[in-house]
Amino acid sequence: MRLLFLGDVVGRAGRNAVVDRLPGLRDRWNLDCVVINGENAAGGFGITEAICDDLLNAGADAVTLGNHSWDQREVLVFIERQTRLLRPANFPPGTPGRGGTLIDTRSGHRVLVVNVMGRVYMDALDDPFTAADRELDACPLAQVADAVIVDMHAEASSEKEAMGYHLDGRASLVVGTHTHVPTADHRILPGGTAYLSDAGMCGDYDSILGMQKEESIRRFLQKTPGPRMEPALGEGTLSGIAVETDDRTGLALRVAALRLGPHLEETWPRFWDLA
């Protein structure tokens, strides 16, 4: 199977990059499943139903969230009916929505998508490792699911790496989100799980983490209240990770970083272009 994960979509620049480029990439690479983190898609803070629909219509099979899950209050309602929108599975019991879902892909495969959130320098939620175990135990790789994708939305690289090794051999991909800066450590772990500490963001990289530079810098210099942070409005870059899995085991065979757009050096899964 061919899997693509795209990092945090930040504002209009990120949304436009996804809507403009993802449909062509699905066709060009014959992708089986695409997952996008959309927690910053609505002006940098949360997601709306209309934006979620736009990402799904552009070719996403599922959209994950994180610490900004509830910034747009309407999500508390529509997340219950939109089964392809996930919030972290380690939110307390009774929280609206779900942390994992089994996707029936266009190619006829079944992909388990799980969203968990770290606790180091983040909100004090339930244990993400136990939550991930619960979701994967209910839908094991190569038994129920043809592939398993886990979005570990976390601040600390150590916590993300711990999750990667904890799930090694049980997931096709464990990918970190949240920091908006793509890391260069994509690899296949000893048990066959593809791993990346942070997918980066889909947004304007002529910015500070996707937001306009001036107010971000002013806050560091003055440490006083100011206007609301606004997303940068330049051309967006797609950032993420591409994984090819073994159809028999669901484990990773090949992995590559994806960065398409200005400001960063472009890279993509060239092995698919050669196929």
LINMO-V173808 format. One line per field, one symbol per residue. ss: DSSP state (A for helix, B for strand, O for the rest). psi: psi as a letter, one per 30 degrees, with the letter a starting at -180 (. if undefined). burial: 1 if it has 24 or more other C-alpha atoms within 12 Angstrom, else 0. A space follows every 10 residues. Layout:
ss->???
psi->???
burial->???
//
This chain:
ss->OBBBBBOBBB AAAAAAAAAA AAAAAAAAAO OOBBBBBOOB OOOOOOOOAA AAAAAAAAOO OBBBOOOOOO OOOOAAAAOO OOOOBBOOOO OOOOOOOOOB BBBBOOOOOB BBBBBBBOOO OOOOOOOAAA AAAAAAAAOO BOOOBOBBBB BBBOOOAAAA AAAAAAOBOO BOBBBBBOOO OOOOOOBBOO OOOBBBOOOO BBBOOOOBOO BOAAAAAAAA AAOOOOOOOO BOOOOOBBBB BBBBBOOOOO OBBBBBBBBB OOOOOOBOOA AAAAO
psi->ljkkkklkkj aeeeeeeeee feeeeeeegh kekkkkkgfg figfjaklee eeeeeeffgk flklabfgeg ejffffeffe fjfgkklkfg llkfklalfl kjkjlfgglk kkkkklklfj gakialjfee eeeeeeefik kgeekflkkk jjjlekeeee eeeeeegkff lekjkklefg jklggklkle fgkkkkekfa ljajfiajhf lkeeeeeeee efhlkalkkk klgaklkkka kkkklkfefg lkekkklkjj alelkkllif feff.
burial->1111111111 1111111111 1110110010 1111111111 1111111110 1111110111 1111111111 0100110110 0111111111 1000011111 1110100011 1111111110 0000100110 1110110011 1100111111 1111101011 1111111111 1111111111 1110011110 0111111111 1111111111 1100010000 0000000011 1111111111 1111110011 1111111111 1000000110 01000
//
